[in-house]
């Protein structure tokens, strides 16, 4: 406070040199104006809300500026995540309508407690191998190869004699969160290995058809409860199965989504809906890609209104670069919206950041991550000119070892230049984050300028609808509903209740 | 290799779609052309050298790409510095003429072994306090306040009975290097505290007049041996003293520099010389700043040809923002070249990165660090328009806790946009780095694009002369000499000798 007063008087002193003060003010205002949300005009009521948010934000930042050793965002997310719910800024953000989530992977959303509950369902078999449990729902003992013994989960749990310990040990396979992340995840190799193991472990749990349908319904509920109104979900489309071993083809998986969404929108008509991005693994050969594209075609034909487009997933450095698939993808470009993961890497001048070039040339509607983009000034211009959405996932990038102190995350550069940013959460359940609120909080307090305010938050929410694949009527409808919710949020806002 | 071949054939396949391939190639070439050094044409001989350097660089990067857990540059500098001398790229860089060093602090250059040697000089007294040793050269026991006992260093060493252990313990006060940096320096608070303690400890060792003169001579020798031809050194200008307690004023300190430089250039006429930037601490009041500026005037009057300009130093977040001094600095702007430290911070929208605005408005000729610049698009444009040199110190920024994985250092953005970058080393002795070669190596292999080559290295060397304060005749002379050395380096280059 004393510092602020002192600074104020210093600035006033300099005001004596009018020219200097004017030039200085012009720079500050120019930078604010060209930043994301910089042109938004707030209503009086919004101004009041903004004042409250900024009071809380500045209180967090002023403390951290004076005590940088306690600044959470300079440390690993796992070391501060438990304190986030105490933040008043976070509580406000959680209540705030945030529009849509456009970059999220189906099996990484609901988190370990949900998954642990699934293991209490009937007919679940487990086989404990040295590298973790293998699961399968079935009427009888599965004949799937396993280095351990298949047994009923209920039996295994009963025999453990200490169910609390048993469940605690089991739960660890459903999360990346650990108490000593800097030791457990010294590099991208370790974090991605555990991350991939997670999916291998949970896929057979979730792809049991009744679980799958319920899981996605519950996903939508979690999103709705965080004031999200629409989602475009990525899926590898695992093969669904029944207790008798029946396996379906992938169009059934896609349709299960639609079914769950229809039911959900029926139950909660204020929710706009969901669409599906088919996003199979990128570490495959060309023949497999051809099959992928055929599957995409089938799904698009089956459920055109539910199908959003195509992407490829997996640790980008280890996967195939897009250029290898460029002829095939180019040939199919008129059929599909592309949402390629590209530049999710710290490397520079390697095929991983070159994926940004191909994502753009292949006509991607949005790019997943685009972490490496600021090193590519020509591509940055292309992104602006072609208005390509950038799906930024800050906690994911921190947890998956791209950046430690999130103040070094390129999102701050995207925000400063008003790039078409869409904030998302990638796999929030895997790191036990909220569906999207944690990412908004980290971005708003940890990454954006101290001066970034409600304008930026509102712009991010609006961007998430603007860069969705909703058609123009759908977008208008979604934006109208968003404004309705937004105004409710503003009108009901009570600073002292936080 | 197989990956590279595979990639090559994929690109060839895409070439079938000529338009796609052309667009892709154009983007790659446009980005190369607008990057630092992108327009340099290499001679045939330079091309041969380049081929050798790139072979070694790619061999390091290809291994790291496939084994990111072993990529040194993603870890703390202290954890990989011992391996640097094994790198062939490093050996080449060490031999390569690198032009000038423009951002380096006098007392942080020569390193702990040099300082330990100084403690073997006669007439040195030491007082061991709980937080470290206090030193003073004197004829008799100093009467300077100290919580321990003053004794002759030679006596203390003799009484220790184990000189090796004694010296090893003593040496720790002369370096930041530790085996477990992530534990010792969890945040900027810890690294800067130890960093500041270093200066408090070594100042009385170095400011004994005979040591001071020799120290700077030896500094120039170290620079010359790393193929540096010119330096602009920053100094707080400590008060020099004699054994009998005589203390001089700061102009004597400045003149001692000139004396050492004259002697050095006499001994090594191929060395261009040195100039002084007076850079006292920034955490002071306005009256003290007035005194600083008076001192600067006196020095400029005394040794105009040796005096380069003015700056303020210290942990920027904790120091006074430039805006507080703006009226005084603006009034003196016609008298001095300014080289302000600004934006040496991870904060965004705080007074520390706002220092970038004031540095520019106050007419800084160069900016120290400018780490926060990419978050300020308007200021980035100003830097280009006004051609303000950016003194980038990558290892310093890593050691002093701004960034962990240096691939997140903003230098890559500066390089991609051909900003006026001058690579420097800040306080290499404090982290036991070479005078400048380590910084070049980390920048070239760890930060710049994999495709950045000899053009970039040459451009960095030329920038260091271009952005010096040498007058136009001096610059022409320096550039001629540089070209001479450069051509010698190229002509004598033998790839197999590395």
Contacts between the chains, C-beta under 8 A, distances in Angstrom:
chain1	res1	chain2	res2	distance
A	6	B	324	7.3
A	7	B	321	6.7
A	7	B	323	7.0
A	7	B	324	7.0
A	7	B	351	6.4
A	10	B	321	7.7
A	10	B	323	5.5
A	10	B	324	4.1
A	10	B	326	7.4
A	11	B	323	5.9
A	13	B	326	7.9
A	13	B	327	5.8
A	14	B	323	6.4
A	14	B	326	4.5
A	14	B	327	5.7
A	14	B	330	7.9
A	16	B	327	6.9
A	17	B	326	7.7
A	17	B	327	6.5
A	17	B	330	6.2
A	20	B	326	6.6
A	20	B	330	6.1
A	20	B	361	6.1
A	23	B	361	5.8
A	24	B	323	7.7
A	24	B	357	5.8
A	24	B	358	7.3
A	24	B	361	6.0
A	27	B	357	5.3
A	27	B	361	7.8
A	27	B	378	5.5
A	27	B	379	6.9
A	27	B	382	7.8
A	28	B	354	8.0
A	28	B	357	7.1
A	30	B	378	4.8
A	31	B	376	6.1
A	31	B	377	6.8
A	31	B	378	4.9
A	31	B	379	7.7
A	34	B	377	6.5
A	34	B	378	7.3
A	61	B	350	7.6
A	65	B	317	6.7
A	65	B	347	6.6
A	65	B	350	6.0
A	67	B	189	7.6
A	68	B	187	5.6
A	68	B	188	5.0
A	68	B	189	5.5
A	68	B	317	7.0
A	69	B	186	6.9
A	69	B	187	4.2
A	69	B	188	7.6
A	69	B	189	4.0
A	69	B	190	6.9
A	71	B	187	7.3
A	74	B	187	6.1
A	74	B	188	7.9
A	74	B	346	7.1
A	75	B	186	7.7
A	75	B	187	8.0
A	182	B	182	6.5
A	186	B	69	6.9
A	186	B	75	7.7
A	187	B	68	5.6
A	187	B	69	4.2
A	187	B	71	7.3
A	187	B	74	6.1
A	187	B	75	8.0
A	188	B	68	5.0
A	188	B	69	7.6
A	188	B	74	7.9
A	189	B	67	7.6
A	189	B	68	5.5
A	189	B	69	4.0
A	190	B	69	6.9
A	317	B	65	6.7
A	317	B	68	7.0
A	321	B	7	6.7
A	321	B	10	7.7
A	323	B	7	7.0
A	323	B	10	5.5
A	323	B	11	5.9
A	323	B	14	6.3
A	323	B	24	7.8
A	324	B	6	7.4
A	324	B	7	7.1
A	324	B	10	4.1
A	326	B	10	7.5
A	326	B	13	7.9
A	326	B	14	4.5
A	326	B	17	7.7
A	326	B	20	6.6
A	327	B	13	5.8
A	327	B	14	5.7
A	327	B	16	6.8
A	327	B	17	6.5
A	330	B	14	7.9
A	330	B	17	6.1
A	330	B	20	6.1
A	346	B	74	7.1
A	346	B	405	5.9
A	346	B	407	4.0
A	346	B	408	6.7
A	347	B	65	6.6
A	347	B	407	7.1
A	347	B	450	7.4
A	348	B	407	6.5
A	348	B	412	5.6
A	348	B	447	7.7
A	348	B	448	7.2
A	348	B	449	4.8
A	348	B	450	6.5
A	349	B	448	7.8
A	349	B	449	3.3
A	349	B	450	3.4
A	349	B	451	4.4
A	349	B	452	7.0
A	350	B	61	7.6
A	350	B	65	6.0
A	350	B	450	5.5
A	351	B	7	6.3
A	357	B	24	5.8
A	357	B	27	5.4
A	357	B	28	7.1
A	358	B	24	7.3
A	361	B	20	6.1
A	361	B	23	5.8
A	361	B	24	6.0
A	361	B	27	7.9
A	374	B	374	6.5
A	374	B	413	5.3
A	374	B	416	8.0
A	375	B	412	4.9
A	375	B	413	6.1
A	375	B	416	5.1
A	375	B	449	7.2
A	376	B	31	6.1
A	376	B	416	6.7
A	377	B	31	6.8
A	377	B	34	6.5
A	377	B	416	5.6
A	377	B	417	5.4
A	378	B	27	5.5
A	378	B	30	4.8
A	378	B	31	4.9
A	378	B	34	7.3
A	379	B	27	6.9
A	379	B	31	7.7
A	382	B	27	7.8
A	402	B	405	7.9
A	402	B	408	7.8
A	403	B	405	7.1
A	403	B	408	5.5
A	404	B	404	4.2
A	404	B	405	6.9
A	405	B	346	5.9
A	405	B	402	7.9
A	405	B	403	7.1
A	405	B	404	7.0
A	407	B	346	4.0
A	407	B	347	7.1
A	407	B	348	6.6
A	408	B	346	6.7
A	408	B	402	7.8
A	408	B	403	5.6
A	408	B	408	4.4
A	412	B	348	5.6
A	412	B	375	4.9
A	413	B	374	5.2
A	413	B	375	6.1
A	413	B	413	7.6
A	416	B	374	8.0
A	416	B	375	5.1
A	416	B	376	6.8
A	416	B	377	5.6
A	417	B	377	5.4
A	447	B	348	7.7
A	448	B	348	7.2
A	448	B	349	7.9
A	449	B	348	4.8
A	449	B	349	3.3
A	449	B	375	7.2
A	450	B	347	7.4
A	450	B	348	6.5
A	450	B	349	3.4
A	450	B	350	5.6
A	451	B	349	4.4
A	452	B	349	7.0
